[in-house]
Amino acid sequence: MTNKHLVSIKGTKDGLVLRLDDQCAYADLVEEIKRKVSDEGIEGQAEVLLQLGNRYCSEGQKRELIACVHTSPHLRVSRVQSDVISVEESNQRVLERQSETFVGIVRSGQVVRAEGDLVVVGDVNPNGKLIAGGNIFVLGRLKGIAHAGAKGNKESVIAASWLEATHLMIAEAIELMTDELTILSEQPEMECAYLHANGFIAIDRLQELRLLRPQLSTFRGGS
C-alpha cells in the first residue's frame, strides 16, 4: 500500500482546493476523498474546488466525487476543474471558434445562424435575427435581434457599427433595448455588448473590448 497522498487539500481566500491524483485507480481516489472529508478537524462551512488534473471523468463519476465531498456537512463543491475534455467537447469548441460570414441585408423575418462566430457585412433590419454559438460582429446597422453564445458561452460578445437592436441575448441573458441603452448608437463609433459579472448585458465602446475580452485576440506577430 503506497503512502502517497491521493488527495491534497489547500486553503485559499475562496475556500478549499482539493487536488486529486490523476494516476491512481478511480476506486482508490473515492476512498481517499471519503477519508479526507471525514476529518474531524474540518470546521465551519467552505466552498470546494475539485481539481481533476489530467484525469477524465464521466458526468456520473463527477457526481460521485461531489457526493463523496458532500458527506461532510462542512463542505460544498462549487466547481469541478479538469485539464482534459472529451472528443465531443473538443469538436464543439472547434466549431464555436470558426467564423462564418454573411454578406448582404438580413431582412425582416430572416434568420442567419452560425455554429461559431458570425460576421455580417450589411444591415440587419428590424425583426431580422442573428444566432451564433460564438460572437456576432455586424459591419452595419443592427436593428433586429442578436443572440450570441447561443449554446451557453457567456464570454461571447455582440459588436456592431450601429447598435440599434430590439433584443440582445448572450447565453441565457436577454436585454430589451431601451432609449437609455441605445444612446451610444448616436455616436460615430462601434459599440459592443457583453455579459457583465453581475449577470446583466452591458454596452460599451468597441475600444474597450480588448480589455473586457482579451482572449478574443488570437493574432500572433506584427510590429
N, C-alpha and C positions, 0 to 999 in steps of 0.2 A: 504494500500500500504506500503510495507516494505521499510525502509531506507537503507537496506543492499546494499552495493556496489556489483553489479554482475560482474563488470569488474574492475580489478585493473591494473594500469599502473606503471611499474618500468623501470627506465632508467639504462642501462648498457653501457660498453665501446663499445659493438657491436650494440647498438641501443635501441629499446624498447621491453619490455616483457609485453604482455597482458595476465594476468591470468584470465580465465573465470570461473565463478561459475559453479560447476558441479551438483548442486542440484536443481536449479531453472528450470522453464519451458523454453524450447528452444526459443519460441517466445519472451519471456521477455529478453532473452540474446541478441537476434538480435537487439531489440530496444535499449538496453543499449549500445551496441557497436556503433550503429549509433550516439547516443548522445555523446559518449566519443570522437569519432574521428572528430566530427564537432566542437570541442572546438577550439575557435579562438586563444588560447594560444599555439597551436602546430605550430612550425615554422621549416623551413629548410626541409631536407629530412632524413628519418630514416627507417632502416630495422626493421621489426617487427617479433618477435617470438610469435606465438599464442599457449598458453598452455591450453589444454582442461581438464587436470586433469583426473578424473575418469568418464568423460562423453564420451560415444561412439557416434561418428558422422559418418553418411554415407558420401560417397565421395561427394554427392550432397550438403549435409549440410556444409561440409568443404568449398566447393566452394562458398556457400552463405556467410559464415562468412568472407572468404577472400575478397569477393566482397564488403561487408559492410566496411571493413577496407580501401579498395581502393577507397571509396567515398571521402576520404581525399587525396588531391594531395600531401601531405607531407609524406605519409606512404606507404610502400610496404612490404607485407608479404614474408619473406624469408623461413620460416619453420613453420610447424604445429606439435606440440608435444602432444601426448596422452599417458596416463598410461594404456589404455586398447586396446585390439585388438580383431578382430573378430575370431570366431571359425575356419574359413578357414585359416586365417593368423597364428593362433596358431598351427594348424595341419601341415602347411607348415614348420614352424620353427622346429617342432619336427622331420620332415623328414630330414631337412637340417642338423640337429645335429646328425643324425645317421651315423654310419660308415659301409661301405661295403668293403670287402677285396677280391682282385683278386690275385690268386697265379699262376704264370706261365709267359710266354713270351707273350707280346702283339705284334702280328706280323703286318707286313705292310698291311694296308687296314682294319685292325680290329679296332672296336670302342668299348670301355668299358665305360659304363655310370653308374652314381650313383646319387641318389636324394640328398644325404648328402655328407659326406666326403668319399673319395676313397683312399684306401691303396692298392698299387700294390707291391707284393713281387716278383720281377723279373724285367727284362729289358723291355723297350718299344722301339721297333725297329723304324727306320725311316718310316714315313707315318702311324705309329700306332697312335691312337688318344684316349685321355682320356677326359671325360667330367663329371664334378661334380658340384652339386649345392653348395657344400661346398669346403673344402680344398682337395688338392691332395698331397699324400705322396708316393714317389716311392723309394723302397728299392732295387735300382739297377740303371741302366743307362737309363736316359730319353732322347731318341734320336728323338722322334716323336713330336706330338702336344699335348699340355695340356691346357685345358680350365677349370679353377676353378671359382666358383661363377657364374656359367652359367645362373642363374636366377636373377642376379643383385647384388649379395653380394660382395661389394667392399672390405670387410675385409678379404676375402679368400686369401689363400696363396698356393704356389706350392713349394714342397721341394723334393729333390732327392739326392741320393748318388753321382751321376754324372749328372750335369745339362747340357745336350748337345742338348736340344730341338731345333727344327727348328722354331717352333712358340710357344709363350706363350700368353695365354689370361686370363685375370682376369676381370670378369664382362664384360663390353663392350670395355675395353682397350686391345690392341693387340701389341705384340712386336715381330719383326723378329729378331731372334738371329744372332749376328754377332761375329766376332773373338774377338772384344772388350768385348762383354758381356759374352762370354764363357771362358774367361781367367781363371776364378775361377775354371773351371772344371779340370784344370791341377793340382789343389791342392788336397791332400788326405783328404778332409773333405766335409761334406754335405753342400749344399747351398739351399737357399730359394729365391723365387721370390714373391714380394708383390707390391701392388699398392701404389706408393708414393703419398704424399699430392699434388704434382704438376701434378698428373694425369697420370704419366708415370710408367711403370713397372720397378722396380729396383731389383737388385740381391745382396744378402749379405750372409755372413756366417750363417749357421743354428743356431749357438750360439746366434745370435742377435735376433732370433725370439721371445724369451721370453720378450724382451724389445719392439719389434715392435708390437707384438700382444699378450699382457699379458692375454687377455680374452680366449685364446686358452686352457690354463691350467684349467682343472676342477677337478684336483686331490685334495682330502682332506685328511689330516692326514700326517703320516710319521714323521720322526725324523732326 
